[in-house]
Amino acid sequence: MKSKRYPEEFKREAVKQVTERGYSVSEVAQRLDTTTHSLYAWIKKFGEPQPQSSEDLDLVSENARLKSELRRITEERDILK
């Protein structure tokens, strides 16, 4: 059995489907006709690096909170228009 070779751009796009668009690893792997093992390896290689310190974690959570608040306020503004 010969394994398939995928270009780097293909791998990056597959990782984006999981990390940015929220699809499950198994769903993306099945749709792209690859293995979940390969996809996890690509996520490890091309995915965003995990924050190392607690200060970084605080910044990430603060960023998520602010984005959520901005989304809510934008919706309120659009409703009031």
C-alpha positions as a printed NumPy array, in Angstrom:
array([[  0.   ,   0.   ,   0.   ],
       [  1.519,   3.283,  -1.131],
       [  0.879,   6.345,   1.024],
       [ -0.331,   9.576,  -0.549],
       [  1.775,  12.73 ,  -0.563],
       [ -0.056,  15.96 ,   0.118],
       [  1.287,  19.452,  -0.631],
       [  1.945,  21.758,   2.308],
       [ -0.856,  24.135,   1.271],
       [ -3.349,  21.247,   1.337],
       [ -2.219,  20.358,   4.858],
       [ -2.517,  23.961,   6.065],
       [ -6.041,  24.255,   4.66 ],
       [ -7.035,  20.987,   6.333],
       [ -5.718,  22.306,   9.658],
       [ -7.684,  25.545,   9.187],
       [-10.894,  23.559,   8.781],
       [-10.351,  22.077,  12.224],
       [ -8.848,  25.027,  14.096],
       [-10.707,  27.977,  12.59 ],
       [-13.945,  26.59 ,  11.219],
       [-14.628,  24.151,  14.042],
       [-15.044,  20.918,  12.097],
       [-14.109,  17.695,  13.877],
       [-10.864,  15.955,  12.996],
       [-12.648,  12.779,  11.958],
       [-15.067,  14.689,   9.712],
       [-12.281,  16.573,   7.927],
       [-10.138,  13.452,   7.586],
       [-13.005,  11.504,   6.075],
       [-13.958,  14.317,   3.695],
       [-10.348,  14.765,   2.511],
       [ -9.713,  11.022,   2.286],
       [ -6.843,  10.978,   4.767],
       [ -6.309,   9.481,   8.205],
       [ -7.04 ,  11.156,  11.516],
       [ -3.478,  10.323,  12.55 ],
       [ -2.097,  12.363,   9.651],
       [ -4.436,  15.239,  10.384],
       [ -3.419,  15.343,  14.059],
       [  0.227,  15.418,  12.969],
       [ -0.504,  18.31 ,  10.606],
       [ -2.31 ,  20.18 ,  13.387],
       [  0.7  ,  19.707,  15.616],
       [  3.033,  20.937,  12.875],
       [  0.983,  23.751,  11.29 ],
       [ -1.493,  24.671,  14.009],
       [ -1.093,  27.674,  16.237],
       [  1.457,  27.139,  18.992],
       [ -0.036,  26.787,  22.439],
       [  0.669,  29.602,  24.907],
       [  3.357,  28.651,  27.388],
       [  2.931,  30.953,  30.364],
       [ -0.059,  31.88 ,  32.494],
       [  0.335,  35.467,  31.295],
       [ -0.155,  34.268,  27.719],
       [ -3.233,  32.313,  28.799],
       [ -4.623,  35.448,  30.437],
       [ -4.096,  37.4  ,  27.225],
       [ -5.791,  34.716,  25.147],
       [ -8.82 ,  34.584,  27.446],
       [ -9.026,  38.399,  27.567],
       [ -8.86 ,  38.517,  23.776],
       [-11.685,  35.965,  23.505],
       [-13.786,  37.915,  26.024],
       [-13.277,  41.177,  24.133],
       [-14.161,  39.584,  20.802],
       [-17.342,  38.183,  22.307],
       [-18.265,  41.554,  23.79 ],
       [-17.551,  43.294,  20.472],
       [-19.764,  40.805,  18.634],
       [-22.603,  41.406,  21.131],
       [-22.302,  45.195,  20.959],
       [-22.167,  45.133,  17.165],
       [-25.388,  43.092,  17.095],
       [-27.054,  45.539,  19.485],
       [-25.956,  48.466,  17.323],
       [-27.302,  46.791,  14.186],
       [-30.646,  46.141,  15.88 ],
       [-30.959,  49.763,  16.972],
       [-30.26 ,  51.128,  13.487]])
